[in-house]
Amino acid sequence: MLVRLMDIRTGDPDTRRRASVIVRLTLMLLLANVGFAGISLVESPPSGVAIPIASSICFLAAYQFARRGRAAVAAWIMIGAFLAGSFAAMASLTTDQAVIVLFFLAAVVVVAGLSTTLMQFWLVVACTMAGAGLTLHLAHPDVWQSVDARQVVLSGVALIAVVSGISYLGARISRQAIEDAQQARMQAEQAQRALAQANADLEARIAERTTELRQTLVAQQTLAEELQSSLAAQQELSRMIVDLSLPIIPVRDGTVVVPISGSIDSTRASRLVSSVLQTIERRNVHIVIFDITGVPIVDTQVAQALLQTASAIRLMGAETILAGIRPEVAQTLVGLGIDLRLLRTVATLQEGLELTPRPMQAGAIRRMRQYVVQGPARSELPGSFA
């Protein structure tokens, strides 16, 4: 309930401060008037009830204006009630009592310093001094004839002047503090807006970089797929090159020629053995002619590859002929001490082809092998081999 009673509907910090002071003062003064009215009622006969009631009406009006944010109007109503009551008291009291009221007017100056602006404050001080002087002059014209009264008046005026200076400094400091706080708030809001803008820019940059990274990732994945396809194509091409570098050419029924060119490494030698043996099994080959005319140098590795291939061919039941041995190659083989007795050697491919049997002879050789391995068939006679 207290928070609701002191709620002020305004957005200006200085106006809110002054209105808050007026609300608190009016509530305190209303409670004081209730006490004064109670004291007046218990007296016999009752007296002085009208003054608390009239001032309470003014304080209620000031309270309502202050809650609505109209601090200046509320301050003038409250200060006006103070001054009216003070001047009425000065007019109704004796001269010695009236001059003492000047000391109570210092409270009006303090209230003005808390509830009015700087310009309005000095206007209140001027009205207070002028009203007090005019009231004393009209109601007590003999005030200046008494030395004691004159000293009291001068002391009251000095007190009002000192309180006015102190109140002005307090109001000025409060105003400066509010302005500094307001400026700091504006700077904080600007910094917050700048931070929000920086966050928005950072989020935009992050989103942009994320998009770029996604595009880069997609491009890298596409490139990886292309590289994988290129690698597969290269491997296939390498396989085709190896196949083309070791061609197996059928020249007659049961006879194939394997021309070899370039150097022979372990991979190529393994490919050579595998291809020749598969061809022997698939085409029923019984003579394999290796043409090494295109081999520039026959070293130990090449010779060992040829011997291993010839041994495998012999295990498959076929015969190996080595053609195309040049004189310098022959000298190298002799110098290396390589035994080529497992191979039949000829100088040229033509001589190797002349050593191979004709198709009819090849068929007879196949039948002879079948006869030796399986025995004679019912339809075959031993004379069929003549």
Buried (B, 14 or more C-beta within 10 A) or exposed (E): EEEEEBEBEBEEBBBBBBBBBBBBBBBEBBEBBEEBBEEBEEEEEEEEBEBBEBBBEBBEBBBBBBBBBBBBBBBBBBBBBBBBBBBBBBBEBEBEEBBBBBBBBBEBBBBBBBBBBEEBBBBBBEBBBEBBBEBBEEBBEEBEEBEEBEEBBEEBBEBBBEBBEBBBEEBEEBBEEBEEEEEEEEEEEEEEEEEEEEEEEEEEEEEEEEEEEEEEEEEEEEEEEEEEEEEEEEEEEEEEEBEEBBEBEEBBBBBBBBBBBEEBEEEBBEBBBEBBBEBBEEBEBBBBBBBBBEBEEBBEBBBEBBBBBBBBBBEBEBBBBBBBBBEEBBEBBEEEEBEBEEBBBBBEBEBBBEBBBEEEEBEBBBBEEEBEEEEEEEEEEEEEEE
